[in-house]
Amino acid sequence: DVPISIAALSPDDLVQEQISTEFDLQRAVPGLTIRQNGSANQFNYSIRGQSVDTYTNSPPGVLAYTNEAQVVSRAASTFYDLESIQVLKGPQGTLFGRNATGGAVLFETAKPKGELEGYLLARYGNHDLAHVEGAISLPLGEKAGMRIAGFYENGGGFVRNIRTGEDLGKQDLGSVRATFVVSPSDSFTNTTVV
């Protein structure tokens, strides 16, 4: 019960609505537009028309945060092993600074659970596009835990250079994230994400 418009997506929502990229996210959240800039991993978030002009170097009107830390402006996100995504529409200057005039997009990564658990997902598609992702949560006693997650994607080139025989547009992407949580007491928790 808050006086602003928020779209919150849980891990089940992300799977059910097949949200795995920025473009999928804009399909699930009304009023959110995500445009690709000069390269394949630069994005400009726009909520209700509040955005940034790419060529003026002005600060963006919509900021993206991962685990409450602002990510590099207009950079691609890692859509794997997420606990939730929240899209806050409208000015967010109170909590997120003066540049969040259009809103904020909050990505929350999954935290370690109190038990051994994890998942592994593999996909293979057209043009030899292979995608593998997974995570494992390891309890380290009663007061600590660690979660390691990652993904790797390769292939997908669909344009062949007839002179060299090389497939152009192939992707070779990978990422690993480690989360370490220590809770020595009920009133203190330290979460470190690398």
BELMOFEN-V784782 format. One line per field, one symbol per residue. ss: DSSP state (H for helix, E for strand, - for the rest). phi: phi as a letter, one per 40 degrees, with the letter a starting at -180 (. if undefined). psi: psi as a letter, one per 30 degrees, with the letter a starting at -180 (. if undefined). A space follows every 50 residues. Layout:
BEGIN
ss=???
phi=???
psi=???
END
This chain:
BEGIN
ss=----EEEEEEHHHHHH-----HHHHHHH---EEEEE-----EEEEEE--E -----------EEEEE--EE----E------EEEEEEEE---HHHH---- --EEEEEEE-------EEEEEEEEEHHHEEEEEEEEEEE----EEEEEEE EEEEE---EE------EE--EEEEEEEEEEEEEEE--EEEEEE-
phi=.bcbcbbbbcdccccccfcbadccccccbcgbbbbcccbcbbbbcbbfgc abcdccfccccbbbbbfgbccddfbccbcafccabbbccgdbcccbgccc cciabbbbccbcccacaiaabbbbbdffcbbbaaabbbcbgcbaabbbba aabahgcbbbcccbgcccgcbabaabbbbbbbbcaccbbbbbbb
psi=ilglkkjkkleeeeeeghjfleeeefffjkfkkkkkbelfhkljkkkhfk akjegfglklfkkkkjhgkklkkhllljikhkelkkjjklkhfefglffh ffakjjkjlklklglklalkkkkkalhhjkkklllkkjkiafgllkkkll lkkkagkgkkjfefgkkkgkkiklkkkkkkkkiflfgkkkkkk.
END
